[in-house]
Amino acid sequence: MGEDNAQADTIRRMIDFMKAVFFLCSIFSAMISTAQQVIPLYENNKVKNAIGCKRTEVVSKDPSTGRIHIDHVVAPTLTVYQPASKNTARSAVIICPGGSYINLSMTHEGYEVAEQLNKYGITAFVLKYRLPNDSCMRQRETGALQDLQQAIIVVRRRAEEWGIDSSKVGVLGFSAGGHLVSTSLTHFNTCYPDNPPNISVRPSFGVLIYPVISFDDDIAHKFSRENLLGKSPAKKKMDFFSSEKQVTPQTPPCFIVHPQDDNTVPVKNSIRFYEALVNNNVKAQLLIYQNGGHGFGLVNPSTKETWMANLIPWLQVNGFHQP
């Protein structure tokens, strides 16, 4: 009898041991699958036109949603998301989270979007860009644009390493991040970071989700305008950063999403940008939802559909993606 009990105890211990091993393996596997490479945007963090400032990066987590927000970015980075399946089109997308140029909504306007792009076999990069600040930048209005252009340079310079076609590097942005993307689509003739190899900073295509576009008083998101340009910017500067006024026939193709009931950034921002694209014969698609509000990220809460289901066919039609 005692011998049977001992044998049963041994079996139970073995089962418990196997369960523990399985549990640890599951955790390890999950860590590997979610682990991403984070690289500094500038070598040795030497940022052109930066002023040595005493700001400390602040990372906060929303207790109700678990979403991560970052403020006071001093050392910008790229987080690399490589797809598990082969990137047959060898395309890439650099993602710019929104946050009114005062913080960055990294989770639902960054990491989650990158993971979704990976599911379609697209290599993605989440950009943690610097936010306008006079104590850290010589030119507050071009610091974020410089970082996005630097990200394009890095991705194109290392394209072979990541299996990317350098002619298929697009940019995607939400809200103020959409404004940043729109400036990169319209101001690529001026390169703000150092660029000795003379790599093109013109994006291959742009994706704008409920973007801030115009700084005109009637439709501007004035909080983003003030954070970028200051409280009393000159009209010439506001026009320069009103992207609908800067579109040319050389502006890259664009895919735009905006809810009609957006009470934060009026839908007319996207409509005016789309009209400017059409007037300049730039390939573009505009998806306007009847409802959805502002800041929903991937999934419109009024429809439960993802705009990405419409984006992927558009990328295919324009030669930036293939199944």
C-alpha positions in Angstrom: 0.0 0.0 0.0 2.8 2.4 1.0 4.6 1.5 -2.2 1.5 2.4 -4.3 1.2 5.8 -2.5 4.9 6.5 -3.1 4.4 5.7 -6.8 1.3 7.9 -7.0 3.2 10.8 -5.4 6.0 10.3 -7.9 3.6 10.5 -10.8 1.9 13.6 -9.3 5.3 15.3 -9.0 6.1 14.4 -12.5 2.8 15.8 -13.8 3.3 19.0 -11.7 6.8 19.3 -13.1 5.6 18.9 -16.7 2.9 21.5 -16.1 5.5 24.0 -14.8 7.8 23.3 -17.8 4.9 23.8 -20.2 3.9 27.0 -18.4 7.4 28.4 -18.6 7.7 27.4 -22.2 4.5 29.2 -23.0 5.7 32.4 -21.3 9.1 32.1 -23.1 7.4 31.6 -26.4 5.1 34.5 -25.9 8.1 36.7 -25.0 9.9 35.7 -28.1 6.8 36.3 -30.3 6.2 39.8 -28.9 9.8 40.8 -28.4 10.8 43.6 -30.8 14.0 45.4 -31.7 14.2 48.9 -30.5 17.0 51.0 -32.1 18.1 54.6 -31.5 17.0 56.8 -34.4 20.4 58.6 -34.5 23.8 57.1 -34.1 25.1 57.7 -30.5 21.9 59.7 -30.0 23.6 62.7 -31.6 20.6 64.6 -32.8 21.1 67.5 -35.2 19.8 70.9 -34.1 19.1 69.5 -30.6 19.9 71.5 -27.5 21.0 69.7 -24.4 17.9 69.8 -22.2 17.0 68.4 -18.8 13.7 66.9 -19.8 13.1 63.3 -18.6 11.0 61.0 -20.7 7.7 60.1 -19.0 6.0 56.8 -19.7 2.4 56.4 -18.4 -0.1 53.6 -18.6 -3.8 54.1 -18.7 -5.1 51.9 -15.8 -8.4 51.2 -17.6 -7.1 50.3 -21.1 -3.5 49.4 -20.4 -2.5 51.8 -23.2 1.0 53.4 -23.1 1.5 57.1 -23.6 4.9 58.8 -23.8 5.8 62.4 -23.1 9.0 64.5 -23.1 10.8 62.4 -25.7 14.4 63.4 -25.9 16.0 60.3 -27.5 13.9 59.2 -30.4 13.7 55.5 -31.4 12.4 53.1 -34.0 10.7 49.9 -32.8 11.1 47.2 -35.5 8.2 44.8 -36.2 9.1 42.1 -38.7 6.4 39.7 -40.0 6.5 36.0 -39.3 5.5 35.3 -42.9 7.8 36.3 -45.8 7.4 39.9 -46.8 7.0 39.1 -50.5 6.2 42.6 -51.6 9.2 43.8 -49.4 7.1 46.8 -48.3 7.5 48.8 -45.1 5.4 51.3 -43.1 6.7 53.8 -40.6 4.0 54.6 -38.0 3.6 57.9 -36.2 1.3 57.8 -33.2 -0.8 60.9 -32.4 -1.1 63.0 -29.3 -1.6 66.6 -30.3 2.1 67.1 -30.4 2.2 66.9 -26.6 2.5 63.2 -26.1 2.5 59.9 -28.1 -0.3 57.3 -28.0 2.1 54.4 -28.5 -0.2 51.4 -28.0 -3.4 51.8 -30.1 -1.9 54.2 -32.6 1.5 52.4 -32.8 2.2 48.9 -31.5 -1.2 47.4 -32.3 -1.1 48.8 -35.8 2.4 47.4 -36.4 1.2 44.0 -35.3 -1.7 44.1 -37.7 0.5 45.1 -40.6 2.8 42.2 -39.7 -0.2 39.8 -40.2 -0.3 41.0 -43.8 3.4 40.3 -44.2 4.4 44.0 -44.1 7.4 45.2 -42.1 6.5 47.9 -39.7 8.3 50.5 -37.6 6.9 52.5 -34.7 8.5 55.9 -34.5 8.9 57.5 -31.1 9.5 61.1 -32.3 10.5 64.2 -30.3 7.7 66.6 -29.3 8.0 70.4 -29.9 9.9 72.1 -27.1 11.9 75.4 -27.3 14.3 74.2 -24.5 15.4 71.1 -26.5 15.2 72.2 -30.1 16.6 75.1 -32.1 13.5 74.9 -34.4 10.5 73.4 -32.5 8.4 73.2 -35.7 10.7 70.9 -37.6 12.0 68.6 -34.9 9.4 65.9 -35.4 9.6 66.2 -39.2 13.4 65.8 -38.9 12.9 62.6 -36.9 10.4 61.1 -39.5 12.8 61.9 -42.3 15.6 60.3 -40.3 13.5 57.2 -39.9 13.0 57.1 -43.6 16.7 57.4 -44.1 17.4 54.6 -41.6 14.9 52.2 -43.1 16.1 52.8 -46.7 19.8 52.6 -45.6 19.2 49.2 -43.9 16.6 48.0 -46.4 18.5 44.9 -47.4 19.0 43.9 -43.8 15.3 43.9 -43.2 14.3 42.5 -46.6 12.7 45.7 -47.7 12.4 47.3 -51.2 13.5 50.9 -50.6 11.0 52.1 -53.2 8.2 50.8 -51.0 8.6 52.7 -47.7 5.4 54.4 -46.7 4.4 56.5 -43.7 1.3 56.2 -41.6 0.0 58.6 -38.9 -2.9 59.3 -36.6 -4.3 62.8 -35.7 -1.2 65.0 -35.0 0.9 62.1 -36.2 -1.1 62.3 -39.4 -0.1 66.0 -39.6 3.5 65.0 -39.2 3.0 62.4 -42.0 1.3 65.0 -44.3 4.3 67.4 -43.8 6.7 64.6 -44.8 4.5 64.0 -47.9 4.6 67.7 -48.9 8.0 68.9 -47.7 10.4 66.2 -48.8 12.4 68.6 -51.0 14.1 69.9 -47.8 16.0 67.3 -45.8 16.3 68.3 -42.1 18.6 65.6 -40.8 22.2 65.0 -41.9 22.1 62.8 -45.0 25.5 62.3 -46.5 24.4 59.3 -48.6 21.7 61.6 -50.1 19.0 59.1 -49.5 15.5 60.2 -50.7 13.3 61.3 -47.8 10.2 61.3 -50.1 7.8 58.6 -48.7 6.6 56.1 -51.3 3.0 56.5 -50.0 1.1 58.0 -47.1 -1.7 56.7 -44.9 -3.5 59.3 -42.8 -6.0 58.4 -40.1 -8.3 61.2 -38.8 -5.3 63.6 -39.5 -4.7 67.1 -38.5 -4.0 68.8 -41.9 -4.9 72.5 -41.9 -4.0 75.3 -39.5 -6.6 77.6 -40.9 -8.8 78.9 -38.1 -12.1 77.5 -39.4 -11.0 73.8 -39.2 -7.7 73.7 -37.3 -7.1 71.6 -34.3 -5.8 74.6 -32.5 -4.2 72.7 -29.6 -2.0 70.8 -32.1 -1.2 74.1 -33.9 -0.2 75.8 -30.7 1.9 72.9 -29.5 3.8 72.8 -32.8 4.1 76.5 -33.7 3.4 78.4 -30.5 0.6 80.7 -29.4 0.8 83.4 -32.1 2.4 81.9 -35.3 2.7 84.1 -38.4 0.3 83.4 -41.2 3.2 82.5 -43.5 4.3 79.7 -41.0 0.7 78.5 -40.6 0.3 78.2 -44.4 3.6 76.4 -44.6 2.3 73.7 -42.2 -1.2 73.6 -43.7 -0.5 70.5 -45.8 -3.5 71.0 -48.1 -1.8 74.2 -49.4 1.5 72.4 -50.1 0.3 69.5 -52.3 2.0 69.2 -55.7 1.9 66.6 -58.5 5.0 65.1 -56.9 3.1 64.3 -53.6 3.0 60.5 -53.0 -0.2 58.5 -53.3 -2.4 58.7 -50.2 -5.0 56.7 -48.3 -7.1 58.7 -45.9 -9.6 57.7 -43.2 -11.8 60.1 -41.2 -15.2 59.9 -39.3 -17.7 62.5 -40.2 -18.6 63.0 -36.6 -15.1 63.8 -35.4 -15.5 66.7 -33.0 -11.8 67.0 -32.3 -10.3 67.2 -35.8 -13.0 68.2 -38.3 -13.5 65.9 -41.2 -12.9 68.9 -43.5 -9.2 68.5 -42.8 -9.2 65.2 -44.8 -11.6 66.5 -47.4 -9.5 69.5 -48.2 -6.4 67.4 -48.4 -8.1 64.9 -50.7 -9.4 67.7 -52.9 -5.8 69.1 -53.2 -4.6 65.6 -54.2 -7.3 65.3 -56.8 -6.5 68.7 -58.2 -2.9 67.7 -58.6 -3.7 64.3 -60.1 -2.2 62.4 -57.2 -3.6 58.9 -56.7 -5.7 58.9 -53.5 -8.6 57.2 -51.7 -10.7 58.8 -49.0 -12.8 56.6 -46.6 -15.3 58.7 -44.6 -17.2 56.9 -41.8 -20.5 58.3 -40.8 -19.6 57.8 -37.1 -16.6 56.8 -35.0 -15.4 60.0 -33.3 -11.8 60.7 -32.8 -8.9 58.6 -31.6 -10.2 55.0 -32.1 -7.0 53.5 -33.6 -7.5 50.4 -35.6 -11.2 49.6 -35.1 -14.0 52.1 -35.6 -16.3 51.5 -32.6 -19.4 52.3 -34.6 -18.8 49.6 -37.2 -16.4 47.2 -35.6 -14.5 47.1 -38.9 -10.9 47.9 -39.4 -9.9 50.5 -42.0 -7.0 48.2 -42.7 -9.3 45.9 -44.5 -9.7 48.7 -47.1 -6.0 49.8 -46.9 -4.6 46.5 -48.0 -6.5 46.3 -51.4 -5.4 49.9 -52.0 -1.8 49.0 -51.4 -2.2 46.1 -53.8 -3.7 48.2 -56.5 -0.8 50.7 -56.3 1.9 48.0 -56.3 3.0 48.3 -52.7 1.7 45.0 -51.5 1.0 41.5 -52.7 -0.7 38.5 -51.0 
